[in-house]
Amino acid sequence: MPKNPVTHTSQEVPTLSTSQPFNYDSFFAENVPVTARTPNRRAKYDFAVAYPAPETLPLDDLVDSLRDALAREGDELAYYPDPAGMPALREFVADKLGRDRDIHITPSEVLLTSGSGEAIGMLIQAMTNPGDVLLTEEFVYLGTLRQMRRYGADVVGVKSDDREIIAEELESTLTRLEGEGKTVKFLYTIPAFQNPVGFTVPLERRQQILEVTQKHGLPIFEDDCYVDLRFEGEDVTSFHALAGGDGVLYTGSFSKIVAPGMRLGYLVAPEQVMQRAMSFKSPSGVNQFAALAIEEYLRKDMYSHIGDQNETLRIKRDAMLAALGENFGDSAKWSVPEGGLYIWLEMPEGIDLAAIQEQAASEGVGYYNGTQFSPDGHGANKARLCFGHPSPETIKDGIAELARIFTEQGVMGR
């Protein structure tokens, strides 16, 4: 016979209350910024955030892959995961990088992270003291820019053209900073389908940049998170491969080729760096469900999935290029990326797209203006437009609406 369930009786306990709520102001660590907890706002025509194409999310296949992986390895969930990440997935990363990027490493040189953003934050903290200089492209992904500033770095954007940092400008910038007694820790770059501008650095320019950094003994931090999203042209050898892995740190991501919500990326670094970077990583490791599902799925279907996804992105890019031509004509210039998720819109000098960004959002069109990506705050006449998530029809209508707003706000048709 089952025992009778235990019953609990409650007693009234007097509460000790004060007339004012508890004030935590004096208990916070110094220099901690206040971050508003605001939900992501999505405009009707959302060209601001780089969401992927929802129709390419392999939801059913991921569920099947997770089921298969759990049947085989589910008992491992009874243990805390390896802080460096699931060994089988680290082995898969090492194999993929050797096959696709000519980066030849062992699984021990791979650390799984919660998206490439965690890898970036770990390296910034491990290598940067407040006031140290970090170099970037003239316009840099705003999430990375925020992380660099959060940890006290002095971020310096190096003059770039439509193909990446100009090597001569990098040389002169480093010479100037060294002459001023500044400590420069690394050059951060997104060389493939750069965020926000969309360019891919050609081989000759990569070699020129590498020559400068090697001359000055400066490491490169290569963020290759978009490299698989190529739908035109030929792959370009990575900085890591060109340098034989010497003096180049590398990060990549599965978020862009599978699903951002799964938050899974990786860092490639020598043991000397890894030991310090691990100090800034959660000791619990990455989500095991995500790791199991992604490893199982990609081993079976990675290249076919990437091919299907990139064809969808190409159609959407072409829809945005056509809509820009139809609605903006000679009033603006824009990039034509061979892959990735971004088109860089450039209005004439003197136009302030930052000033009307909120108005455009309130009328249903979202974008980020160039000042949000600039270490020194210039670029108000520029905007990043993301084409990954909306349908081609939505892109067409949204760009027409953007042109209407620009005209009404006096930034077109002057």
PEWORA-V205123 format. One record per residue. RES is the residue in one small letter. SS is DSSP state (a for helix, b for strand, c for the rest). PHI is phi in whole degrees, 0 to 359 (999 if undefined). PSI is psi in degrees with one decimal (none if undefined). Layout:
# PEWORA-V205123
RES;SS;PHI;PSI, RES;SS;PHI;PSI
This chain:
# PEWORA-V205123
m;c;999;134.4, p;c;290;145.2, k;c;292;150.1, n;c;296;139.4, p;c;296;147.3, v;c;288;132.2, t;c;254;146.1, h;c;242;136.5, t;c;252;142.2, s;c;261;145.4, q;c;242;147.8, e;c;284;122.9, v;c;246;126.2, p;c;295;138.9, t;c;263;146.5, l;c;261;104.8, s;c;241;156.4, t;c;241;168.3, s;c;286;-21.2, q;c;239;142.8, p;c;295;154.2, f;c;299;136.1, n;c;254;118.6, y;c;267;1.8, d;a;306;-40.6, s;a;279;-1.8, f;a;258;-9.0, f;c;285;149.4, a;c;295;154.9, e;c;292;147.4, n;c;63;25.6, v;c;273;120.5, p;c;288;155.1, v;c;268;122.7, t;c;246;120.3, a;c;291;138.1, r;c;267;81.4, t;c;249;138.1, p;c;291;153.9, n;c;298;129.5, r;c;263;129.2, r;c;245;119.2, a;c;284;163.0, k;c;303;-44.5, y;b;248;90.5, d;b;264;95.9, f;c;258;10.0, a;c;275;-43.3, v;c;252;141.6, a;c;273;65.0, y;c;287;148.5, p;c;282;176.1, a;c;288;113.7, p;a;297;-27.9, e;a;288;-11.0, t;a;261;-2.9, l;c;295;122.6, p;c;274;61.6, l;a;298;-50.4, d;a;297;-41.2, d;a;293;-36.1, l;a;294;-40.8, v;a;298;-46.1, d;a;298;-41.2, s;a;294;-40.7, l;a;296;-41.0, r;a;299;-43.9, d;a;295;-41.5, a;a;293;-39.0, l;a;293;-37.1, a;a;298;-32.6, r;a;270;-39.5, e;a;232;13.3, g;a;301;-29.1, d;a;300;-24.0, e;a;294;-19.4, l;a;291;-12.8, a;a;287;-13.4, y;c;249;154.3, y;c;293;140.7, p;c;287;160.9, d;c;301;126.4, p;c;304;-28.0, a;c;279;-9.4, g;c;108;165.4, m;c;303;121.5, p;a;306;-40.3, a;a;296;-36.5, l;a;285;-34.8, r;a;295;-37.6, e;a;296;-39.9, f;a;297;-42.6, v;a;299;-46.7, a;a;300;-42.8, d;a;296;-44.4, k;a;297;-44.0, l;a;294;-37.5, g;a;294;-39.5, r;a;284;-43.4, d;a;264;-29.8, r;a;237;5.4, d;c;58;31.4, i;c;255;110.8, h;c;253;105.0, i;c;223;171.8, t;c;257;158.9, p;a;303;-26.4, s;a;293;-17.3, e;a;268;6.0, v;b;249;131.9, l;b;238;121.7, l;b;282;139.8, t;b;226;165.4, s;c;280;78.6, g;a;78;164.4, s;a;292;-21.2, g;a;299;-37.8, e;a;293;-41.0, a;a;301;-42.1, i;a;296;-46.2, g;a;298;-39.2, m;a;297;-44.3, l;a;291;-39.5, i;a;302;-46.9, q;a;292;-37.9, a;a;289;-25.4, m;a;243;-4.0, t;c;237;127.8, n;c;264;153.3, p;c;306;131.0, g;c;95;-15.8, d;c;295;152.4, v;b;265;133.4, l;b;242;130.1, l;b;264;143.1, t;b;221;175.9, e;b;295;167.5, e;c;303;-37.2, f;b;237;132.7, v;c;225;151.1, y;c;311;128.2, l;a;293;-29.5, g;a;296;-42.3, t;a;293;-42.2, l;a;302;-42.8, r;a;296;-41.6, q;a;296;-43.4, m;a;301;-44.1, r;a;291;-36.7, r;a;301;-36.0, y;c;263;17.1, g;c;86;13.0, a;c;284;150.5, d;b;267;106.2, v;b;268;125.5, v;b;240;118.1, g;b;275;132.2, v;b;265;135.6, k;c;309;129.0, s;b;232;159.4, d;b;246;-157.3, d;c;280;9.3, r;c;235;3.3, e;b;123;-173.5, i;b;305;136.9, i;c;277;122.2, a;a;302;-39.5, e;a;295;-35.1, e;a;291;-36.4, l;a;297;-43.6, e;a;300;-48.8, s;a;292;-35.3, t;a;294;-45.5, l;a;296;-42.1, t;a;299;-42.8, r;a;295;-46.9, l;a;296;-41.3, e;a;296;-38.5, g;a;295;-28.2, e;c;274;0.9, g;c;78;18.6, k;c;279;148.5, t;c;261;114.8, v;b;258;126.6, k;b;263;-41.3, f;b;194;164.8, l;b;257;119.0, y;b;263;131.7, t;b;214;145.2, i;c;249;92.4, p;c;279;-14.4, a;c;245;117.3, f;c;54;56.5, q;c;305;141.1, n;c;258;112.1, p;c;253;-8.1, v;c;280;-31.0, g;c;96;-4.3, f;c;286;161.5, t;c;240;130.4, v;c;285;122.1, p;c;291;162.7, l;a;302;-46.6, e;a;300;-41.0, r;a;293;-37.9, r;a;298;-42.4, q;a;296;-39.9, q;a;296;-44.0, i;a;295;-42.1, l;a;296;-37.9, e;a;299;-40.9, v;a;292;-47.8, t;a;295;-37.4, q;a;292;-37.0, k;a;300;-38.3, h;c;264;3.4, g;c;64;37.1, l;c;251;127.2, p;b;287;154.3, i;b;254;136.0, f;b;252;105.1, e;b;265;115.2, d;b;259;103.6, d;c;254;36.8, c;c;290;-17.1, y;c;255;2.0, v;c;299;-28.9, d;c;282;-10.0, l;c;268;45.4, r;b;264;127.8, f;c;236;6.1, e;c;210;157.0, g;c;75;-171.9, e;c;248;147.7, d;c;298;150.9, v;c;246;138.0, t;c;304;137.3, s;c;288;158.2, f;a;303;-40.5, h;a;300;-45.3, a;a;291;-40.2, l;a;299;-34.8, a;c;268;1.8, g;c;63;26.0, g;c;81;-5.7, d;c;274;115.7, g;c;80;15.6, v;b;231;121.4, l;b;263;149.1, y;b;221;138.0, t;b;226;148.3, g;b;217;-179.4, s;b;209;144.2, f;c;267;-11.4, s;c;300;-36.7, k;c;282;-26.2, i;c;257;-9.8, v;c;239;-73.9, a;c;196;124.3, p;a;302;-32.7, g;a;295;-15.6, m;a;275;-14.7, r;c;47;75.2, l;c;217;119.8, g;b;221;-166.2, y;b;202;154.3, l;b;241;136.3, v;b;244;120.2, a;c;202;156.3, p;c;290;162.4, e;a;304;-37.5, q;a;303;-40.3, v;a;280;-41.9, m;a;301;-40.7, q;a;299;-34.7, r;a;277;-39.7, a;a;297;-35.2, m;a;298;-21.5, s;a;296;-19.4, f;a;248;18.7, k;c;251;146.0, s;c;302;130.3, p;c;292;-12.5, s;c;278;-8.3, g;c;77;-176.0, v;c;279;168.9, n;c;297;120.8, q;a;292;-34.4, f;a;299;-45.5, a;a;297;-43.2, a;a;296;-43.9, l;a;298;-46.2, a;a;294;-44.2, i;a;291;-43.0, e;a;298;-44.5, e;a;295;-44.3, y;a;292;-46.9, l;a;291;-31.1, r;a;298;-29.2, k;a;266;-37.8, d;a;228;14.2, m;a;302;-53.4, y;a;288;-35.4, s;a;293;-38.7, h;a;295;-46.2, i;a;300;-41.7, g;a;299;-44.7, d;a;295;-42.6, q;a;297;-43.9, n;a;291;-32.4, e;a;295;-39.9, t;a;297;-43.2, l;a;295;-37.7, r;a;298;-42.9, i;a;299;-40.8, k;a;289;-39.3, r;a;301;-45.9, d;a;297;-36.0, a;a;296;-39.7, m;a;289;-41.3, l;a;299;-42.5, a;a;296;-41.4, a;a;293;-37.6, l;a;295;-43.6, g;a;299;-41.0, e;a;290;-37.7, n;a;259;-25.2, f;a;253;-28.5, g;a;52;-125.2, d;a;272;5.8, s;a;281;-12.1, a;b;207;168.7, k;b;239;156.5, w;b;207;156.6, s;c;281;159.8, v;c;234;85.1, p;c;288;150.1, e;c;272;0.8, g;b;181;-169.2, g;c;82;-151.1, l;c;226;2.4, y;b;231;142.4, i;b;240;135.5, w;b;258;114.6, l;b;264;133.1, e;b;231;115.6, m;b;270;167.9, p;c;301;154.1, e;c;304;142.7, g;c;96;-16.5, i;c;281;136.7, d;c;245;91.9, l;c;284;-20.2, a;c;295;-37.6, a;c;293;-25.3, i;c;248;8.3, q;a;299;-45.9, e;a;294;-38.1, q;a;296;-42.7, a;a;298;-42.0, a;a;297;-39.5, s;a;294;-22.9, e;c;263;7.5, g;c;102;8.3, v;b;236;120.0, g;b;257;138.9, y;c;205;164.3, y;b;249;133.8, n;b;274;163.4, g;a;298;-29.5, t;a;297;-24.3, q;a;287;-14.7, f;a;251;0.7, s;b;257;124.3, p;c;301;-30.3, d;c;254;7.6, g;c;84;14.4, h;c;266;174.0, g;c;101;25.8, a;c;296;-20.7, n;c;272;8.7, k;b;240;158.9, a;b;208;145.2, r;b;265;130.1, l;b;242;123.9, c;b;262;131.0, f;c;248;4.8, g;c;289;-40.0, h;c;271;-46.9, p;c;292;155.5, s;c;289;161.3, p;a;304;-37.6, e;a;293;-41.3, t;a;294;-38.9, i;a;300;-47.4, k;a;302;-48.3, d;a;293;-39.1, g;a;292;-39.8, i;a;292;-36.8, a;a;297;-40.0, e;a;292;-37.9, l;a;298;-42.2, a;a;297;-38.4, r;a;297;-44.6, i;a;296;-44.7, f;a;300;-40.4, t;a;294;-45.6, e;a;294;-30.4, q;c;273;0.8, g;c;82;17.1, v;c;259;-1.8, m;c;228;152.6, g;c;76;21.2, r;c;288;none
